[in-house]
Amino acid sequence: MLVAAALVQGTRRLEKSVGMVANGEDDAIHQVRVSCRRLRSDLKLFRRLLAGDWATELRSDLAALAQACGEARDLEVIAALVRESITSEDNEEHVDTILTALTAGLDRAAGRSADVVLGDATKDLIATLDAIAAAPDLKPKADKPCSEVLPQLLQSATEKFTQQADRLKPWSADDDWHEVRLLAKRVRYAADTSASVLGDEAKATAAHAATYQELLGQHQDHCAAADALTAMADDAAAQDDPELSFTLGRLTERHRAARKPLREQFLSLYHRP
C-alpha cells in the first residue's frame, strides 16, 4: 500500500534527521525541516484517500516542528549569503559587526531548535506516525489501483503550481514568488512519491519541479537576506549609528538586485516552448 509505505519512509527520514541533531551533525536542523515538509506534502497528496481528521492534526504538528527549525536555517543561509556579497569596498569593521550579530543569532536559534527537536513532543509525534503508518485509516477509494489514482492526485498538485506560476510577472511581489516556490516543492515531492508507480513521466515532472524550486529558492534566500539586513539597518539607525546603517543598506540593495536575474531566468525557463 503506497500510502502506508510513504508514511513509513517519511517517518524513518524524520527519525534519522532527529538523530543527526542529537549527534550534532552538520545540516541536521535543515534535514529535520525537510523531513517535515516531505511528510506534510505526502499527507496533502493523499488527502482525498484519508479518512478522519488524523492527517490534518499530523500536518499541523509537523508544521510546528518545521517552524521551530525555521529561524536557525534562515539565519544560516542569510549569514552565508552576506559573506558572499561582501566586497573590498565595504567597511571591514562594520562587516565584522554584522557577521558577529548574525552568527550569535544563529547560535541562539540553533539551540532553541535543538531543544524542540529533541523534546518529548517530537518523540510523541514520531511514535504517533509509527502507529498510523502501520494501519492508516483510509477511504474506500484508496482500494483502487495506484496507477488509476496517482495521476489524478499528481495532476491536482501540478495544476495549482501552474495556476500561480502563470500569474508571475517580473514585478510581482516577493510573497507571490515565494508561494510559487512552495507549490513547486509540493509538485516535486508528490512526483517523487509517485515515481515508483508512474515511472519516467513522474520522474521528469519531479526533475522540472526541482529546477524551478532551486531557482525560486535562491530568490527567496535573497529576499530573506534583504529583509534581515533591513531590520538590522533600522536598529542601527535607532541606535544613532548612521555609518553602520549605510553599510547595511548597501548590502541590502545587493540582495534586492540579485532577485532580477533569477526572476528572468525562471520566467524564461517556465515559458519555454
C-alpha positions in Angstrom: 0.0 0.0 0.0 1.6 3.2 -1.2 0.1 5.5 1.4 1.5 3.3 4.3 4.9 2.9 2.5 5.2 6.7 2.1 4.4 7.3 5.7 6.9 4.7 6.9 9.6 6.1 4.7 8.8 9.7 5.8 8.8 8.7 9.4 12.2 6.9 9.1 13.6 10.0 7.4 12.4 12.2 10.2 13.7 9.9 12.8 17.1 9.8 11.1 17.3 13.6 11.0 16.4 13.9 14.7 19.3 11.5 15.4 21.5 13.8 13.4 20.5 16.7 15.7 21.2 14.5 18.7 24.7 13.8 17.3 25.4 17.4 16.5 25.9 16.7 12.8 26.1 19.4 10.1 22.9 20.4 8.4 20.9 18.4 10.9 18.3 21.1 11.7 17.7 21.6 7.9 17.2 17.9 7.4 14.5 17.9 10.1 12.8 20.7 8.4 13.0 18.9 5.0 11.6 15.7 6.6 8.6 17.5 8.0 7.9 19.2 4.7 8.1 15.9 2.7 5.7 14.2 5.1 3.3 17.1 5.0 3.5 17.0 1.2 2.6 13.3 1.1 -0.3 13.8 3.5 -1.6 16.6 1.3 -1.0 14.4 -1.9 -3.1 11.6 -0.4 -5.7 13.8 1.4 -8.6 12.6 -0.8 -7.8 9.0 0.3 -7.5 9.6 4.0 -10.4 9.1 6.4 -11.0 11.1 9.5 -9.1 14.2 10.9 -5.8 12.5 11.8 -3.9 13.8 8.7 -4.9 17.4 9.5 -3.6 17.0 13.0 -0.4 15.4 11.9 0.2 18.1 9.3 -0.3 20.8 12.0 2.2 19.0 14.3 4.7 18.6 11.5 4.3 22.3 10.5 5.0 23.4 14.1 8.2 21.3 14.2 9.4 22.7 10.9 8.7 26.2 12.1 10.7 25.6 15.2 13.7 24.8 12.9 13.0 27.7 10.5 14.8 30.6 12.2 18.1 28.7 12.6 18.0 27.6 9.0 17.1 31.0 7.7 19.9 32.7 9.7 22.4 30.1 8.4 21.5 30.8 4.8 21.5 34.6 5.4 24.9 34.6 7.0 26.4 32.6 4.1 24.8 34.9 1.5 26.1 38.0 3.3 29.6 36.6 3.4 29.4 36.0 -0.4 28.1 39.5 -1.1 30.9 41.4 0.8 33.3 43.4 -1.3 36.6 45.3 -0.6 34.5 48.5 -0.7 32.7 47.6 2.5 33.8 48.8 5.9 35.7 45.9 7.4 34.7 46.8 11.0 31.0 47.1 10.0 31.2 43.7 8.2 32.6 42.1 11.3 29.8 43.6 13.4 27.1 42.3 11.0 28.5 38.8 10.8 29.1 38.6 14.5 25.4 39.6 15.1 24.2 37.0 12.6 26.4 34.3 14.0 25.2 35.0 17.5 21.6 34.9 16.4 22.2 31.7 14.6 23.7 30.0 17.6 20.8 31.0 19.8 18.3 29.9 17.3 20.0 26.6 16.7 19.9 25.9 20.4 16.2 26.7 20.6 15.6 24.4 17.6 17.6 21.5 19.1 15.6 21.8 22.3 12.3 21.4 20.4 13.6 18.6 18.0 14.9 16.6 20.9 11.9 17.2 23.2 9.1 15.0 24.3 6.7 16.4 21.7 8.8 15.3 18.8 9.2 11.8 20.4 5.4 11.6 20.7 5.0 12.7 17.1 7.3 10.0 15.8 5.5 7.4 17.9 2.1 8.6 16.5 3.5 8.5 12.9 4.7 4.9 13.5 1.4 3.8 14.8 -0.6 5.4 12.0 1.8 4.2 9.3 1.2 0.6 10.4 -2.5 0.9 9.7 -3.6 4.2 8.2 -7.4 4.9 8.2 -8.3 5.2 4.5 -11.4 5.8 2.5 -12.8 3.1 0.2 -11.4 4.8 -2.9 -7.9 4.0 -1.6 -8.6 0.4 -2.7 -8.4 1.5 -6.4 -5.2 0.7 -8.3 -2.4 3.2 -7.7 -2.0 3.6 -11.4 -5.5 4.9 -11.6 -5.5 7.2 -8.5 -2.0 8.7 -8.5 -2.2 10.6 -11.9 -5.2 12.5 -10.6 -3.5 13.4 -7.4 -0.3 14.5 -9.1 -2.3 16.5 -11.7 -4.0 18.4 -8.9 -0.7 19.5 -7.4 0.7 20.4 -10.8 -2.4 22.5 -11.7 -2.1 24.5 -8.6 1.5 25.3 -9.4 0.8 26.3 -13.0 -2.1 28.5 -12.0 0.1 30.5 -9.7 3.2 30.4 -11.9 1.2 31.7 -14.9 0.4 34.9 -12.9 4.0 35.7 -12.1 5.5 38.9 -13.7 8.9 40.4 -13.2 7.4 43.0 -10.9 5.3 40.5 -8.9 5.6 40.8 -5.1 8.2 38.7 -3.2 5.4 36.8 -1.5 3.9 35.7 -4.8 7.2 34.3 -5.9 7.6 32.6 -2.5 4.1 30.9 -2.9 5.1 29.5 -6.3 8.3 28.1 -4.8 6.3 26.3 -2.2 4.0 24.9 -4.9 6.9 23.8 -7.0 8.3 22.0 -3.9 5.0 20.3 -3.4 4.9 19.1 -7.0 8.4 17.8 -6.7 7.7 15.8 -3.5 4.4 14.5 -5.0 6.1 13.4 -8.2 8.9 11.7 -6.2 6.4 9.7 -4.2 4.5 8.8 -7.3 7.6 7.8 -9.4 7.7 4.2 -8.1 4.3 3.7 -9.8 4.1 6.2 -12.6 7.7 5.8 -13.7 9.6 8.1 -16.1 6.8 10.6 -16.5 6.7 11.3 -12.8 10.5 11.4 -12.6 10.5 14.0 -15.4 7.9 16.1 -13.5 10.0 15.9 -10.3 13.1 17.0 -12.2 11.4 20.0 -13.7 9.9 21.0 -10.4 13.3 20.6 -8.7 14.8 23.1 -11.2 12.0 25.6 -10.6 12.4 25.1 -6.8 16.1 25.7 -6.9 15.8 29.0 -8.8 13.0 30.2 -6.6 14.8 29.0 -3.5 17.7 31.2 -4.4 15.3 34.1 -5.0 13.7 33.5 -1.6 17.1 33.4 0.1 18.0 36.8 -1.3 14.6 38.2 -0.1 15.2 36.8 3.4 18.7 38.3 3.5 17.4 41.7 2.3 14.7 41.7 5.0 17.1 40.7 7.8 19.6 43.3 6.8 16.9 46.0 6.6 15.8 45.2 10.1 19.4 45.4 11.3 19.8 48.8 9.5 16.7 50.1 11.2 18.2 49.0 14.6 21.5 50.7 13.7 19.7 53.9 12.8 17.7 53.8 16.0 21.0 53.5 17.9 22.3 56.6 16.1 24.9 54.6 14.1 24.3 56.0 10.5 27.6 54.6 9.1 26.7 51.0 10.1 23.2 51.6 8.8 24.7 52.8 5.5 26.8 49.6 5.1 23.7 47.5 5.9 21.8 49.4 3.3 24.4 48.7 0.6 24.3 45.0 1.4 20.6 45.1 1.3 20.5 46.6 -2.2 22.8 43.9 -3.5 20.4 41.2 -2.4 17.4 43.0 -3.8 19.2 43.4 -7.1 20.0 39.7 -7.1 16.3 38.9 -7.5 16.0 40.3 -11.0 18.2 37.8 -12.9 16.6 34.9 -11.0 13.1 36.1 -11.9 14.1 36.5 -15.5 15.7 33.0 -15.6 12.7 31.4 -14.1 10.2 33.1 -16.4 12.4 32.2 -19.4 12.6 28.6 -18.4 8.9 28.3 -17.4 7.6 29.8 -20.6 10.0 27.9 -22.9 8.0 26.2 -25.6 
